[in-house]
Amino acid sequence: MIRICPSILNANFADLPNEILKVAAVSDLLHLDVMDGVFVPNTTFSFEEARNIIDYSPIPVDAHLMIADADKTALNYLETKVASVTVHFVACVS
């Protein structure tokens, strides 16, 4: 089975709700790249912003955590309605 899971990293953040709806119309999942400026040099969404996107998205969301202490933070995401959480093993402390 093939599933389409585009990232919204290049979306127009000033119009993010409509950008999400456009992607949702032609996709199976929404890929959310979460970067903290520590594990990777870039920053994208805070947990609160990510949770808002997860709650708003009409399709399931895969949260890709490119953050320090990913294993600890992943637990917060599991308390949302996220479909899946992807982490980098080297970003895990335990």
C-alpha positions in Angstrom: 0.0 0.0 0.0 1.3 3.5 -0.9 0.3 6.4 1.3 1.0 10.1 0.5 2.4 12.0 3.5 3.6 15.5 2.5 5.4 17.8 4.8 4.0 21.3 5.4 7.5 22.7 6.1 7.3 24.9 2.9 3.7 26.0 3.5 2.7 29.6 3.7 2.6 29.9 7.5 0.6 33.1 7.2 -2.2 31.0 5.7 -1.5 27.6 7.4 -5.1 26.5 8.0 -5.8 26.8 4.2 -2.5 25.2 3.3 -3.3 22.2 5.5 -6.7 21.9 3.9 -5.1 21.9 0.4 -2.7 19.2 1.4 -5.4 17.2 3.2 -7.5 17.1 0.1 -4.9 15.0 -1.8 -3.0 13.2 1.0 -3.3 10.3 3.4 -1.3 11.9 6.3 0.2 15.2 7.1 3.9 15.2 7.9 4.8 17.7 10.6 8.6 18.4 10.9 9.2 19.6 14.5 12.7 21.1 15.0 14.1 22.7 18.2 17.2 24.5 17.1 19.2 22.2 19.4 19.2 18.8 17.7 19.1 20.5 14.4 20.0 24.1 13.7 16.5 25.1 12.4 13.4 25.7 14.4 9.8 25.1 13.3 7.0 24.4 15.7 6.7 24.5 19.5 4.7 21.6 21.1 1.8 24.0 21.5 1.9 25.0 17.8 2.2 21.3 16.8 -0.7 20.3 19.0 -2.9 23.0 17.4 -2.0 21.7 13.9 -2.7 18.1 15.0 -6.0 19.1 16.4 -6.9 21.1 13.3 -5.8 18.7 10.6 -8.7 16.8 9.0 -6.3 13.9 8.2 -3.9 12.0 10.5 -0.6 13.6 11.4 2.8 12.1 11.6 5.0 14.2 14.0 8.6 14.0 13.0 10.6 15.1 16.1 14.0 16.5 15.2 14.6 17.6 18.8 16.8 17.0 21.7 15.5 14.5 24.3 13.0 13.2 21.7 12.1 10.1 23.7 10.9 12.3 26.6 9.0 14.8 24.5 7.4 12.0 22.4 5.3 11.2 25.4 3.6 14.6 25.1 2.7 13.9 21.5 1.3 10.6 22.4 -1.3 12.4 24.5 -2.6 14.3 21.4 -4.5 12.7 18.6 -1.3 12.3 16.5 -1.3 9.2 14.3 2.4 8.5 14.6 5.6 9.9 16.1 8.9 9.6 14.3 12.2 10.2 16.3 15.9 10.0 15.6 17.4 7.3 17.8 20.5 9.4 18.5 18.2 12.2 19.9 17.0 9.8 22.7 18.5 9.9 26.1 17.2 6.7 27.6 
